[in-house]
Amino acid sequence: MMRSMSIPSKFATVFSFVRTPDFFIFAPQMRKIVFILFLCLAGSLLNAQCLQVESILVDACVPGGGCTNSQSPNCSCEGKNEMVLFKVGNIAISTNSLTVTWPNNTFRGWNQNLATANIVSTLNATIFSCGYLKEPVGGTLPANSEVLIISSWDMCTGANSFANLQDTLVVLFQDTGNYQGHFANHNNGGTVSSTPTGTVALRTLTLNYAPLSCAESVTYDRSLLVNSLGSYGGSGGQNDGSTVQFDAAGNPTYVNYGCQAPYTPVVVNAGANAIICYNDTIALLGNASGPYTSLAWSGGSGTFSTGTSLSTNYIPGSGDNGTITLYLTALGKCQGGVKDSMQLTITPAPSPTITANGNSVCLGSSFVLSVNQQGTATYTWNPGNAGGTSYTVSPTAQTVYTLDASNNCGNASTTFTVNVNSLPVISAVNDSVCKGNPGTVVANGASTYTWNTGASGSSLNTSPSSTTQYTVIGADANGCLDTTVAEIFVYNLPNVTANSASICPGKFTVLTAAGAITYTWSTFQTSASINVSPSVQTTYTVAGTDINGCSDTAVATVYVHPLPSVSSNNTSICPGGTAILNASGALTYTWNTSQTGSSISVSPSSATGYTVIGTDANGCNNFSVSNVSIYALPTITVNSPSTCPGTNTTLTASGASTYSWSTAQSGTSITVPGVATSYTVAGTDANGCVNAAIATVSLLPLPVAQAVAGDTIICVYQSGTLSVNAGPYTYSWSGPGGNLGNGLSVSTTQAGVYTLTASNSCGSAITQFTVAMSSPQAGFGSSPITANAPATFTFTNSSSGTALTNYWDLANGNSSTQPNPTTTYTVEGWYTISLIVTDQYGCKDTATINLLVTDTLLPVIVPNVFTPNGDQINDVFFVEGKDLVSLHCAIYDRWGLKLYEWNDPKDGWNGKNAATGQSVSDGTYYYILTYTDRKGKMTSGTGFLELIK
């Protein structure tokens, strides 16, 4: 590839050149410049130029299956995660003048906003090493800073890892808008190959900084992009992470560090694992690449000849036993580093010891001897000439075993003595039980016991279903074992049976058990047979015990047949009739009339119940009652009309459905002549019952006007009543006011002649009488008319009329019948006096007069000084007033504390505090007073009083 540069302007007039990977081509005007000058300038080239491209992440990773974007729904995240790493020269540059010429698509400018700040924060949170990302401050890229360009600030932060970053990078984000990518990935086929299969395809990236006329261009070949396997071609996922690195001369190196950002990682290899003898020295040779600054070996308790170079010698220390881990750490540009390890196994000279689970074995058992030594060696056991790190032996007597050990670091031997213990002798005690019951077998002769059921202990409790043998292993104090067998003999249970039965309710049955010797029932009876009489189906349990004492149970059920559902009809008959009674629900029937059969006839004279007992196929009885009720005879009513002589009339019957008359007529009504006689009607109701009634026809008399009773004298302004005794007529009245209406009586308010007309269907008759008026006049006077209470008044009667009587209402609770009464008034107020006079006809008149009685109240006196000193003079503060009806007074001190109060006009204050009972001191006190006088008026007031002792 070709990398071109532009020299800063201060050199531009001197020369310009184009740099290729292998040589320089001088411009014609520079062919005479001495070559050594160029070499000097080339040595200081990085400081002279403003920037230098270091790497390009061509094939960014896509997390998962890719992602979408609202502007380009089918885009790949790869186009947003392409990255370029470059270094700024000795002069800081401004991002405002920095532009990029991409191999594909256009440069969209830089963007630094809240979204980019959040992306940087998110990425920094993923860095495990000591690296750090930051955005430019004030749009300035500091001199000598490492700068990472990310192709879009809408990047996928999880696509390319920054976890192992050990440098500080300034991050530049291109503005969003393009999601199709700026670089072209490999052009090798989809099949992985060891050599490129694509044709040469160059892609060039240019960074330009206008203020310094500085531009940097780098070129890569698509066909040389390597996959994650270190080869070429393959699927898109296999090529993710394909990166191009550029040296100072612009030469590309094609690498693939997987899904990480395009910085060069530090890689360390501490070397292969090794084995040495104790106190030997081993030469270590590590390998490191990437931008590390220093190296350091660590680990183990020994020493390194040179701890800061890739090659060193390690001498094990006293604490290095077995396999230890040694580390080679490459430190980067910041604190921390990358570490790799190698395993160093240190083999000591053989120094074996024999370990075993104790030093004795039971006769007939095997015993395992093991080597206890770190490292590896060859082992030989004797007697037996066996090899291996463990040896299983079965001695029959005490034996001494020898172990010989050898390795490339030396030889050694050791011995171990194994003692042989005799076995215990185990015996067992058997047991016999009834089937289903627990049994116990007991072992003897050892210290601990283990049964084949998994149980432990000298005794075993179990419930076998049949005769069973149990194996027990006994261990003595040495752990030696012996085995014996114990048996639990199981007796079969007796086959106890019991009969079931069926009964009718209230009956007895016999239950009998068999198959055992003795029995116990759930009824607590102990005989083989028992009598039972359950009311409902009942199950009885019987337990039988045989000669071995084993028991079994049986169940006997007594079924109680339901009673037959016997039913019979109820019916009703007319008095003297016959009823048919029918029964059902059973096979046979017996009635309380001694009749049998399902149907009988009865003729009761009154309501009667008949009982029938029915018996079903099980012989069970039940009964039913048939009630025969007697219909009431219909109540026949018939009118007995009155008619004028010679006039036909109608007879009408009711209370039945059909009727038959003594006239041989039928129907509800018949017409008969106006003759005084009697008729019989027979009525039949809906039940077919018959009753009769008699209708009598009477003749109406001709009308007669009877004498009139009532008021012949009426009072003025009042009404009088005229009346006639009731008769078989219709009465109508007339008088001075015209027609007065019909009825037995009439009211009138006028004097004059009145006429009474008596009428019936046979004619009418009249009578007349005269009514007069009476009007007494009431009047009186009073002496005096007004006076002060108490006052006596005299009333003078001036009424007119004949045979008068007097009644006085004197309005003070008194009355009088005297012509001229006298009375006294003690309470002021207005009084209305009434006089009622009544004449000989009961006519009345009333006169009234209003009188005024006045009253003056006595004053209420409230003292302002009192002296409660016990001299019986002015010792109590009283509120005085003869006209007081009620009173409430409260005394307060000058701080508002209530000292005393009372509610009776006769009470007062004695100068003490009601709460303490102590006399108060001299001073001024405040009272609140409310009272009601005899006139009902309520008055309130306040004031001060002086207490002086």
KASULGI-V880410 format. One line per field, one symbol per residue. burial: 1 if it has 16 or more other C-alpha atoms within 10 Angstrom, else 0. Layout:
burial = ???
//
This chain:
burial = 0111111100000001100000000100000000000000000011111111111111111110000000000011111111111111111011100111011000001111000100110011001011111111000011111111111111111111111111111111111101111110111100011001110000111111100101111111111111111111110001111111110011110111111111111111111000011100010101010011001111010011001111110111000111110111111111001111111111111111110100011110001011101111101110000000111011110000111111100010100001111011011101111111011111111111111000000111001100101111111100111111111111111101110100111001001011110111100000011001111000011111110001111111111111110111010111100010111111011110000001000011000001111111000111111111111011011111111110001111111101111000000110000110001011111000111111111111111111010011111100010111000011111110000100011101111001111111000111000010111111110100001110101010101010011111111000100011000010110000111111101011111100111100000000000111100000111111100111111111100001111000101111101000000000001110101110000000000110100
//
